[in-house]
């Protein structure tokens, strides 16, 4: 089969992997395509929360008579170690696949650059093709494994004159960009805010896109002295999972929060009386949070930017000026974004006078 067709099938596999991006827990999202006699037999991607693996999901229910002599295309080098599941190389061998084509090498030391050796010993042809879009797709996964921290996405909305709050209206952006914000919540395992956001805005911090509410992110709150209000909306839902980072708090508040099944993580303060945010991110990674959305206000977003903790950032900007009704100007944040990042995309036409700029 030509290299052109190999790339075609790998790009199809990439689209499958993208469908599950951010939803596969600590495992990377992988797309797989099975081809025989130049016809697609089956398609699969990694399951929710990371299992089953894409290759297993694809091959498990297909008879050997069909899979024998076929070609398997996967976005990432198949695993060759025992983890939550057996090695994917095992089922590839068992199903008598004739050829494996993969896009990116796995950074996991247990499997990195081993699949080729294992499969070739079983007379299976193995081909690695460099596809830039696949390499780009796995940048978050490589970052997570390399630095032991979540891939962090920031988001903030402002008016044309850079205000993030209005004395006249609850929302700055329109319903279209609000839906985009909920899509970001759907695609990230957790959402981080400070107690000030909870106390001032009383948000739900869930995903309210139709049919996707069950994929609402875990809520993470930075609250040094446990000042979060007891009657906050996030404590009213029985199924809401919440983590609060704190340093001190009265016993009654701690007892209340534990009654709401909140996970309290006590963290020492630095000499300046603040949390070490990099340590907070490391703790979140240890709690299996790989994709984190930060919806901070002016002060906290500035802190995150100063510590270089954002991997990418979405600035939502409306076409309206708030003037005298505007509160909290973020012109300095926009300036920092333009200095620290490059603009990956600038979307305007689909959001009815609201613009989304993606910095990465």
C-alpha positions in Angstrom: 0.0 0.0 0.0 1.3 3.5 -0.9 2.6 5.9 1.7 -0.2 8.3 0.6 -2.9 5.8 1.6 -1.1 5.0 4.8 -1.2 8.7 5.8 -4.9 8.8 4.8 -5.8 6.0 7.2 -3.6 7.5 9.9 -5.4 10.8 9.6 -8.7 9.0 9.9 -7.4 7.4 13.0 -6.4 10.8 14.3 -9.9 12.1 13.9 -11.2 9.2 16.0 -8.6 10.0 18.7 -9.7 13.6 18.7 -13.3 12.6 19.5 -12.1 11.3 22.9 -9.5 13.9 23.7 -9.5 14.9 27.4 -11.9 12.0 28.2 -9.5 9.1 28.6 -8.1 9.8 32.1 -4.4 9.1 32.5 -4.2 7.2 29.3 -3.7 8.9 25.9 -6.6 9.0 23.4 -5.7 6.7 20.5 -7.5 6.1 17.2 -7.4 2.8 15.3 -8.4 1.8 11.8 -8.4 -1.8 10.5 -8.0 -2.3 6.7 -8.1 -5.4 4.5 -7.9 -5.4 0.7 -8.0 -1.6 0.8 -11.4 -1.7 2.6 -12.0 -0.4 6.1 -13.2 -3.3 8.3 -13.5 -1.5 11.6 -12.8 1.8 13.5 -12.2 2.4 17.2 -10.9 4.9 19.8 -9.8 4.6 23.4 -12.7 4.2 25.8 -13.9 6.7 28.4 -11.4 7.0 31.3 -8.8 5.1 29.3 -10.2 1.6 28.9 -10.5 -0.4 26.8 -7.5 0.6 24.7 -8.3 1.4 21.1 -6.6 -1.6 19.6 -8.3 -4.0 22.0 -11.7 -2.4 21.4 -11.1 -2.7 17.6 -9.9 -6.3 17.5 -11.5 -8.1 20.4 -14.9 -9.0 18.8 -13.6 -9.7 15.2 -12.9 -13.3 14.2 -9.3 -14.2 13.3 -10.5 -15.3 9.8 -11.3 -11.7 9.1 -8.3 -10.0 10.8 -5.7 -12.4 9.4 -3.6 -10.6 6.8 -5.1 -7.2 7.6 -3.4 -3.8 8.3 -3.8 -1.9 11.5 -3.4 1.8 11.6 -3.0 3.5 15.1 -2.1 7.0 16.0 0.2 6.0 18.8 2.7 3.1 19.2 0.7 0.2 20.8 1.5 -0.6 24.4 3.7 -3.6 25.1 3.4 -3.7 28.9 0.9 -5.0 31.5 -1.0 -2.1 33.2 -4.7 -1.9 33.8 -5.0 -4.0 30.7 -2.8 -6.6 28.9 -0.4 -5.4 26.2 -2.1 -4.4 23.0 0.8 -6.1 21.1 -0.6 -9.4 22.4 -4.0 -9.1 20.7 -2.3 -7.8 17.5 -0.3 -11.0 17.4 -3.2 -13.2 18.4 -5.4 -11.8 15.6 -2.7 -12.4 13.0 -2.4 -8.8 11.8 -0.1 -8.6 8.9 1.0 -5.0 9.1 1.0 -2.3 11.7 1.4 1.4 10.8 1.6 3.9 13.7 2.1 7.7 13.9 3.8 8.7 17.1 6.2 6.8 19.5 4.9 6.4 23.1 6.7 8.4 25.7 5.9 5.8 28.4 9.2 4.1 29.2 7.4 0.7 29.6 6.5 0.7 25.9 8.5 3.3 24.1 10.0 1.9 20.9 9.4 -1.7 21.9 6.3 -2.6 19.8 8.3 -2.8 16.6 10.8 -5.3 18.0 8.1 -7.5 19.5 5.9 -7.5 16.5 8.7 -8.0 14.0 9.8 -11.1 15.9 6.3 -12.5 15.0 6.8 -11.6 11.3 4.5 -8.6 11.4 5.5 -5.7 9.3 5.8 -2.5 11.3 6.0 1.0 9.8 6.3 4.4 11.7 5.1 7.4 9.7 5.8 10.9 10.8 2.5 12.9 10.6 2.9 16.4 12.0 -0.8 16.6 13.1 -0.4 13.5 15.1 2.7 14.8 16.8 0.9 18.0 17.6 -2.1 16.1 19.0 0.1 14.2 21.5 1.9 17.3 22.9 -0.4 17.4 25.9 0.2 13.7 26.7 4.0 14.1 26.3 3.9 17.2 28.6 1.9 15.4 31.2 4.2 12.3 31.3 7.4 14.4 31.1 6.6 17.0 33.8 4.1 15.0 36.0 1.7 17.9 35.8 -1.7 18.4 34.1 -2.0 20.1 30.8 -3.5 23.4 31.7 -6.0 25.4 29.6 -6.9 28.9 30.7 -10.1 30.8 29.7 -11.4 34.3 30.3 -14.0 36.5 28.7 -13.9 40.2 28.4 -15.6 43.2 26.7 -14.1 45.1 23.8 -12.6 47.5 26.3 -11.2 44.6 28.3 -13.6 44.4 31.3 -14.5 41.0 32.7 -17.5 42.1 34.8 -20.5 44.4 34.3 -22.6 46.1 36.9 -25.6 45.7 34.6 -25.3 42.1 33.3 -24.3 38.7 34.8 -22.7 37.6 31.5 -20.1 39.3 29.3 -20.2 36.9 26.4 -23.2 35.6 24.4 -24.9 32.2 24.3 -22.6 30.9 21.5 -19.3 31.5 23.3 -20.9 30.4 26.5 -21.6 27.0 24.8 -17.9 26.9 23.7 -17.0 27.4 27.4 -19.1 24.5 28.4 -17.4 22.4 25.6 -14.1 23.2 27.3 -15.5 21.9 30.6 -16.6 18.8 28.8 -13.1 18.2 27.4 -11.2 18.7 30.7 -11.2 16.4 33.7 -11.2 19.2 36.2 -11.9 22.9 36.5 -10.0 25.2 38.9 -11.2 28.4 40.5 -10.6 30.4 43.7 -13.0 30.7 46.5 -13.5 34.4 45.5 -15.1 33.2 42.2 -17.4 30.8 44.2 -18.4 33.5 46.7 -18.9 36.3 44.2 -20.4 34.5 41.2 -21.9 31.4 42.8 -21.3 29.3 39.6 -22.3 25.7 39.1 -19.0 24.9 37.2 -20.7 22.1 35.3 -21.1 21.3 31.6 -24.6 22.2 30.5 -24.5 21.1 26.9 -27.4 18.8 26.1 -26.5 15.1 26.8 -23.1 15.9 28.2 -23.9 16.9 31.8 -22.6 13.6 33.1 -19.1 14.6 31.8 -19.0 17.7 34.0 -15.5 18.3 35.4 -14.3 17.7 38.9 -14.3 21.0 40.8 -11.0 22.3 42.3 -11.0 25.3 44.6 -8.1 27.3 45.9 -9.2 28.5 49.4 -6.3 29.1 51.8 -8.5 29.8 54.9 -11.7 28.0 53.9 -13.7 31.1 53.3 -16.0 29.5 50.7 -19.6 30.0 51.5 -21.6 27.0 52.8 -24.6 27.8 50.6 -22.7 27.9 47.4 -24.4 26.1 44.4 -21.6 23.6 44.0 -22.4 22.0 47.4 -26.1 21.5 46.5 -25.6 18.6 44.1 -25.1 15.1 45.6 -22.9 13.8 42.7 -20.5 16.8 42.5 -16.9 15.9 43.1 -14.9 18.7 44.8 -11.3 19.1 45.9 -10.3 22.1 48.0 -6.7 23.1 48.6 -6.4 24.9 52.0 -4.0 25.7 54.8 -6.2 26.4 57.8 -9.8 26.6 58.7 -12.2 26.3 61.6 -13.4 22.8 62.7 -17.0 23.5 61.9 -16.3 24.4 58.3 -14.0 21.4 57.9 -16.8 19.1 59.3 -19.4 20.7 56.9 -17.2 20.2 53.9 -16.4 16.6 54.7 -20.2 16.0 55.1 -20.5 17.1 51.5 -17.8 14.6 50.5 -15.3 17.3 49.6 -11.7 16.1 49.4 -9.6 18.6 51.5 -5.9 18.8 50.7 -3.8 20.7 53.3 -0.8 22.4 51.7 1.9 24.4 53.4 2.3 28.0 52.5 5.4 29.6 51.0 7.2 32.4 52.9 5.1 34.9 51.0 1.9 33.4 52.6 0.7 31.9 49.2 0.5 28.4 47.8 3.2 27.1 45.6 1.0 26.7 42.5 3.4 24.3 40.8 3.1 22.0 43.8 -0.7 22.3 43.6 -0.6 21.2 40.0 1.7 18.3 40.9 -0.8 17.1 43.5 -3.6 17.3 41.0 -1.6 15.1 38.6 -1.0 12.6 41.5 -4.8 12.6 41.8 -5.1 11.5 38.1 -6.0 14.9 36.7 -4.3 15.2 33.3 -6.4 18.0 31.7 -7.2 21.0 33.8 -9.3 24.1 32.9 -8.7 27.3 34.8 -11.5 29.8 34.9 -9.7 32.5 37.0 -10.4 36.1 37.7 -8.0 39.0 37.1 -5.6 38.3 40.0 -5.4 34.6 39.8 -5.0 34.5 36.0 -2.1 36.9 36.4 -0.5 34.6 39.0 -0.8 31.6 36.7 0.7 33.6 33.8 3.6 34.8 35.9 4.4 31.2 36.9 4.2 30.1 33.2 1.6 27.4 34.2 -0.7 27.7 31.2 -0.1 25.5 28.2 -2.8 27.2 26.1 -5.3 29.9 26.7 -8.7 31.0 25.2 -9.5 34.7 25.2 -13.2 35.4 24.5 -13.7 39.0 23.5 -17.1 40.6 22.8 -17.8 43.4 20.3 -19.4 45.6 22.9 -17.8 48.2 25.2 -18.9 48.3 28.8 -17.5 51.8 29.6 -18.7 53.0 33.0 -20.5 49.7 33.8 -17.3 47.7 33.3 -15.4 46.2 36.3 -11.9 44.6 36.5 -9.9 45.5 33.4 -7.6 42.8 32.1 -5.6 44.8 29.5 -2.4 43.6 31.3 -3.4 40.0 30.9 -4.0 40.4 27.2 -0.6 42.0 26.9 1.0 39.1 28.7 -0.8 36.6 26.5 0.5 38.3 23.4 4.1 38.2 24.8 4.1 34.6 26.2 2.2 32.8 23.5 1.6 32.8 19.7 -1.9 33.0 18.3 -2.9 29.5 17.1 -6.3 30.5 15.8 -8.6 33.5 15.8 -12.3 32.6 15.3 -14.9 35.3 14.8 -17.4 34.5 12.1 -19.2 31.7 14.0 -19.9 33.4 17.3 -22.1 36.4 16.4 -19.7 39.3 17.2 -17.9 37.4 19.9 -14.3 36.4 19.1 -12.4 33.5 20.5 -8.6 33.7 20.3 -6.6 30.6 21.0 -3.1 31.2 22.4 -0.7 28.3 22.5 
